[in-house]
């Protein structure tokens, strides 16, 4: 593995806060330090994750042991209640070591952050810090009323991390005597053994994320195992963040971490490689110097903008105010652009790297595949910039991610 992947970054992965703290205090963030400390373990298992198409158990257990899955969950529900900028730093650090591992952790953070407050009536399910949960916010399942509970059926796509989960949260629409129950979509919490993992994750990028389907076939779920993702009387401002923002800044963090790994890999290659028909190393050539300079400028700028807009949103909800439509639109422009910047950065250094970047054993080959998958996610996809532009022009947004909704409510597909 390139030595650059074991060194500290040329810039801090810690959040840039307008808090008045000294940089050393910020760098000492324990959650980010824990994520950085797991980088070697993540890299050690990255090839195994790629082969098996899911995250190896030792990595998932390490995330749980360090409390990383729960950094966004409210403190009263066994979480760290860390601010979004810390979440970005944690996800970025792990994604720099391996994109699939970063994606897996990111989904786990979202899952606990959204669902944990709903466990107020059954807290024992998540008391064990080693309990891992996977979920799907797509309300594609159906639950029919029965004495004492509900019969649940459905198949949910893209359930990242399901192989290591003890619990699966399936978003369902509920029916009583074939009539829909109008109380919003709820999570049916199903313990391991009550669901089937369907082997569907046959992809090029993010192979190790394990984003397979999960199927329930007429499974009985008692009333007490239905949780409301905005349930629980908790004071955490996490629950006042617009759901679209929470989904977007985490995806952008994965992309930024992968792009940073791309620059790492290029610097290592440029230091050692002597292109054909020359006696100089790649780093001595002006086009390589220009490439790494442009890549750094683009990545640092995109990252700084993401942190600034995320902190602006966070400050708003901490004050108890609502996020205004213009600020919401600007946030999604920046989050989507961060994902685009990550792709551009990787393309820039890959072009300068030459044919070496195409070799299956070289980090840039996998990095190229992984970063594009992030960019395709609905919460940071290219079309969101256009839709945010509609909002800036006082037109109604067309995508679910920008429409007004109660914070914390899972979006309908």
C-alpha positions in Angstrom: 0.0 0.0 0.0 1.4 3.4 -0.9 3.1 5.1 2.0 1.1 8.3 1.5 -2.0 6.4 2.7 -0.4 5.9 6.1 0.7 9.5 6.6 -1.4 12.4 7.9 -3.0 14.6 5.4 -1.4 17.8 4.1 -4.5 19.5 5.5 -6.6 18.6 8.5 -9.6 16.4 8.1 -11.2 18.0 11.2 -14.1 20.4 10.7 -13.3 24.0 10.1 -15.3 25.7 12.8 -15.9 29.4 13.5 -15.9 28.4 17.2 -12.9 30.4 18.4 -11.0 27.2 19.3 -7.4 26.8 18.4 -6.6 24.5 15.5 -5.0 22.0 17.9 -8.3 21.7 19.8 -10.2 21.0 16.6 -7.7 18.4 15.5 -8.2 16.6 18.9 -11.9 15.8 18.1 -12.1 12.3 19.6 -14.5 11.0 17.0 -12.4 12.1 14.1 -9.2 10.8 15.8 -10.9 7.4 16.3 -11.8 7.3 12.6 -8.3 8.2 11.6 -7.0 5.5 13.9 -9.0 2.8 12.1 -7.6 3.7 8.7 -5.0 0.9 8.8 -7.7 -1.7 9.7 -10.0 -0.4 7.0 -7.2 -0.6 4.3 -6.2 -4.1 5.5 -9.7 -5.4 4.7 -10.5 -3.4 1.6 -9.6 -6.1 -0.9 -11.7 -8.6 1.1 -14.7 -6.3 1.0 -14.3 -5.9 -2.7 -14.3 -9.7 -3.2 -17.1 -10.5 -0.8 -19.2 -7.4 -1.8 -19.8 -6.4 1.8 -18.0 -5.0 4.7 -15.9 -7.5 6.7 -17.1 -8.1 10.2 -13.9 -6.9 11.9 -14.3 -3.4 10.4 -18.0 -3.2 11.3 -17.2 -4.2 14.9 -14.4 -1.6 15.1 -16.8 1.1 14.0 -19.3 0.0 16.6 -16.7 -0.3 19.4 -15.5 3.2 18.7 -19.1 4.5 18.7 -18.8 5.8 15.1 -22.1 4.4 14.0 -23.8 6.5 16.7 -22.0 9.8 16.4 -25.2 11.5 15.2 -27.7 9.8 17.5 -29.0 11.8 20.5 -27.1 11.3 23.8 -30.2 9.9 25.5 -30.3 7.1 22.9 -26.7 6.0 23.4 -25.3 8.4 20.8 -22.6 11.1 20.8 -25.0 13.8 19.4 -22.0 15.2 17.4 -22.6 18.1 15.2 -22.8 17.6 11.4 -19.3 19.0 10.8 -17.8 16.3 13.0 -19.9 13.7 11.1 -18.4 15.0 7.9 -14.9 14.7 9.4 -15.5 11.1 10.6 -16.9 9.9 7.3 -14.2 11.7 5.2 -11.4 10.1 7.2 -12.8 6.5 6.8 -13.6 7.1 3.1 -10.1 8.2 2.5 -8.9 4.8 3.6 -11.6 3.0 1.5 -14.6 4.4 -0.2 -16.9 1.3 0.4 -16.1 1.3 4.1 -16.8 5.0 4.3 -20.1 4.6 2.6 -21.0 1.7 4.9 -20.2 3.8 8.0 -22.0 6.8 6.6 -25.2 4.8 6.1 -24.9 3.5 9.6 -24.6 7.0 11.0 -27.7 8.1 9.1 -29.6 5.1 10.3 -28.9 5.6 14.0 -29.3 9.3 13.7 -32.7 9.1 12.2 -34.2 6.1 14.0 -32.7 6.0 17.5 -35.2 8.4 19.0 -38.0 6.2 17.9 -36.8 3.5 20.3 -38.0 5.4 23.4 -40.6 2.6 24.1 -38.1 -0.3 23.4 -34.7 1.1 24.3 -33.3 -2.3 25.2 -33.0 -3.1 21.4 -30.2 -0.6 21.1 -28.6 -0.5 24.5 -25.7 -2.7 23.5 -23.2 -0.4 21.9 -22.2 -3.3 19.6 -25.7 -3.5 18.1 -25.5 -2.5 14.4 -28.6 -1.5 12.4 -29.3 -1.2 8.7 -32.4 0.3 7.2 -34.2 1.6 4.1 -36.2 4.8 4.0 -38.0 3.8 0.8 -41.6 3.0 1.8 -41.9 0.0 -0.6 -43.1 -2.5 2.0 -46.7 -3.2 3.2 -47.8 -3.9 6.7 -51.3 -5.4 7.3 -52.9 -5.2 10.8 -53.3 -8.3 12.9 -53.9 -8.8 16.6 -50.9 -7.6 18.5 -49.0 -6.4 15.4 -48.7 -6.4 11.7 -47.8 -8.7 8.8 -45.0 -7.2 6.8 -44.0 -8.0 3.2 -41.7 -6.3 0.7 -38.3 -6.0 -0.8 -36.0 -3.1 -0.1 -33.1 -2.1 -2.3 -29.7 -0.7 -1.4 -29.5 -1.8 2.2 -25.9 -1.0 2.8 -24.3 -2.8 5.8 -27.0 -5.5 6.2 -24.6 -8.3 6.5 -23.3 -7.0 9.8 -26.6 -5.8 11.2 -28.5 -7.2 14.1 -31.6 -5.1 13.3 -33.2 -4.1 10.0 -35.5 -1.0 9.8 -38.0 -1.5 7.0 -40.0 1.6 6.0 -43.6 0.5 5.4 -47.0 1.8 4.6 -49.5 0.4 7.1 -53.0 -0.9 6.3 -56.0 -1.9 8.5 -58.7 -3.8 6.8 -57.1 -2.9 3.5 -57.4 0.8 4.3 -54.2 2.9 4.6 -53.4 4.1 8.1 -52.8 7.8 7.8 -50.1 8.3 10.4 -47.1 8.5 8.1 -44.6 5.9 7.2 -43.0 4.0 10.1 -40.1 1.6 10.5 -40.8 -2.0 11.2 -37.8 -3.2 13.2 -36.9 -6.8 12.4 -34.2 -8.7 14.3 -31.6 -10.7 12.4 -33.1 -14.0 11.3 -36.4 -12.5 10.4 -35.4 -11.2 7.0 -33.7 -12.5 3.9 -30.6 -10.9 2.3 -31.1 -11.0 -1.5 -27.8 -11.1 -3.4 -28.3 -8.2 -5.8 -25.2 -6.0 -5.4 -23.3 -6.9 -8.6 -21.7 -3.5 -9.5 -18.4 -2.0 -10.5 -18.0 0.8 -7.9 -18.5 0.6 -4.2 -18.5 -3.2 -4.4 -17.6 -3.5 -0.7 -20.6 -1.5 0.6 -22.8 -4.6 0.6 -25.8 -2.6 -0.6 -27.9 -5.7 -1.3 -31.7 -6.1 -1.2 -33.6 -7.3 1.9 -36.8 -9.2 1.6 -39.6 -9.8 4.1 -42.3 -12.3 3.3 -45.4 -12.2 5.5 -43.3 -11.6 8.7 -45.2 -10.8 11.9 -43.9 -7.7 13.6 -45.4 -6.8 17.0 -46.7 -3.3 17.6 -43.8 -2.4 19.9 -41.3 -2.9 17.1 -42.8 -0.2 15.0 -40.8 3.0 15.5 -41.3 6.6 14.4 -38.1 8.1 13.2 -39.1 11.5 14.7 -40.5 9.9 17.8 -39.2 10.6 21.3 -39.2 13.8 23.2 -35.6 14.8 22.7 -34.0 18.2 22.5 -31.3 17.5 20.0 -31.1 19.9 17.1 -30.2 16.9 14.9 -33.9 16.2 14.6 -34.6 19.8 13.4 -32.2 19.5 10.5 -34.0 19.1 7.1 -33.8 15.4 6.1 -32.4 16.4 2.7 -29.4 18.1 4.3 -28.6 15.2 6.5 -28.6 12.8 3.6 -26.6 15.1 1.3 -23.7 16.3 3.5 -22.9 12.7 4.5 -22.8 11.6 0.8 -20.6 14.6 -0.1 -18.2 13.6 2.8 -17.7 10.2 1.3 -16.9 11.7 -2.1 -14.4 14.2 -0.6 -12.6 11.4 1.3 -12.3 9.3 -1.8 -11.0 12.3 -3.8 -8.4 12.9 -1.1 -7.3 9.3 -1.5 -7.0 9.9 -5.2 -4.5 12.8 -4.6 -2.6 10.6 -2.1 -2.3 7.8 -4.6 -1.2 10.2 -7.4 1.5 11.9 -5.3 2.9 8.5 -4.4 2.9 7.4 -8.0 4.4 10.6 -9.3 7.2 10.3 -6.8 8.2 6.9 -8.0 7.2 6.5 -11.6 9.5 7.3 -14.5 7.4 7.5 -17.7 8.6 5.7 -20.8 11.3 7.5 -22.9 12.4 9.7 -20.0 14.8 9.6 -17.1 12.8 12.0 -15.0 10.1 11.0 -12.5 6.5 11.9 -13.2 6.5 14.6 -10.5 9.3 16.5 -12.4 6.9 17.1 -15.4 5.0 20.3 -15.5 1.7 18.7 -16.5 1.8 16.5 -13.3 2.6 19.6 -11.2 -0.3 21.4 -12.8 -2.7 18.5 -12.3 -2.0 18.1 -8.6 -2.2 21.8 -8.0 -5.6 22.0 -9.8 -6.8 19.0 -7.9 -5.9 20.4 -4.5 -7.5 23.8 -5.3 -10.8 22.2 -6.4 -11.0 19.8 -3.5 -10.0 22.2 -0.8 -12.5 24.8 -2.1 -15.4 22.3 -2.4 -14.7 20.9 1.1 -14.6 24.4 2.7 -17.8 25.4 1.0 -19.6 22.2 2.2 -18.4 22.8 5.8 -19.4 26.4 5.7 -22.9 25.8 4.4 -23.4 22.8 6.7 -22.3 24.9 9.7 -24.6 27.7 8.6 -27.6 25.3 8.5 -26.5 23.9 11.9 -26.3 27.3 13.5 -29.8 28.0 12.2 -31.4 25.0 13.8 -29.4 25.4 17.0 -31.0 28.8 17.4 -34.4 27.2 17.0 -35.0 28.9 13.6 -36.3 27.2 10.4 -34.0 26.8 7.4 -35.2 29.2 4.7 -35.8 28.0 1.1 -32.9 30.1 -0.3 -30.5 28.7 2.3 -31.8 25.2 1.6 -31.2 25.7 -2.2 -27.7 27.0 -1.6 -26.8 24.1 0.6 -27.8 21.5 -2.0 -25.9 23.4 -4.7 -22.8 23.2 -2.6 -23.3 19.5 -1.6 -23.9 18.5 -5.2 -20.9 20.5 -6.4 -18.7 18.8 -3.7 -19.6 15.4 -5.2 -18.9 16.7 -8.7 -15.6 18.2 -7.5 -14.6 14.8 -6.2 -15.1 13.2 -9.6 -13.2 16.0 -11.3 -10.3 15.7 -8.9 -10.0 12.0 -9.5 -10.3 12.5 -13.3 -7.6 15.2 -13.2 -5.0 13.1 -11.3 -5.9 9.9 -13.3 -5.3 11.6 -16.6 -1.9 12.8 -15.3 -1.1 9.3 -13.9 -1.1 7.7 -17.3 -1.8 4.0 -18.0 -0.7 2.9 -14.5 -4.1 4.2 -13.2 -5.9 1.5 -15.2 -4.1 -1.4 -13.5 -6.4 -3.5 -11.2 -3.8 -3.4 -8.4 -3.4 0.4 -8.4 -5.5 2.4 -5.9 -6.6 4.9 -8.6 -8.5 2.2 -10.5 -10.8 1.5 -7.6 -11.0 5.1 -6.6 -12.3 6.0 -10.1 -15.0 3.4 -9.8 -16.1 4.3 -6.3 -16.2 8.1 -6.6 -18.7 7.9 -9.5 -21.1 5.9 -7.5 -21.4 8.6 -4.9 -22.0 11.2 -7.6 -25.0 9.2 -8.9 -26.8 9.2 -5.5 -30.1 11.1 -5.6 -29.1 13.4 -2.8 -26.0 14.8 -4.6 -26.9 14.0 -8.2 -26.2 16.6 -11.0 -29.8 17.5 -11.5 -30.1 18.9 -8.0 -28.1 22.0 -9.0 -30.7 22.8 -11.7 -33.5 22.2 -9.2 -31.8 24.4 -6.6 -31.6 27.0 -9.3 -35.3 26.8 -9.7 -35.7 27.5 -6.0 -33.4 30.5 -6.3 -35.6 31.9 -9.0 -38.7 31.4 -6.8 -40.0 28.4 -8.6 -41.2 25.3 -6.9 -38.5 22.6 -6.7 -39.3 19.4 -8.6 -37.2 16.9 -6.6 -38.2 15.4 -3.3 -34.9 16.4 -1.7 -35.7 20.1 -2.0 -39.4 20.1 -1.3 -40.6 21.4 2.1 -41.3 18.6 4.6 -41.2 18.0 8.3 -37.6 17.4 9.3 -36.8 13.8 10.1 -39.6 12.3 7.9 -38.2 9.7 5.5 -38.7 10.8 1.9 -41.1 8.8 -0.3 -39.5 7.2 -3.4 
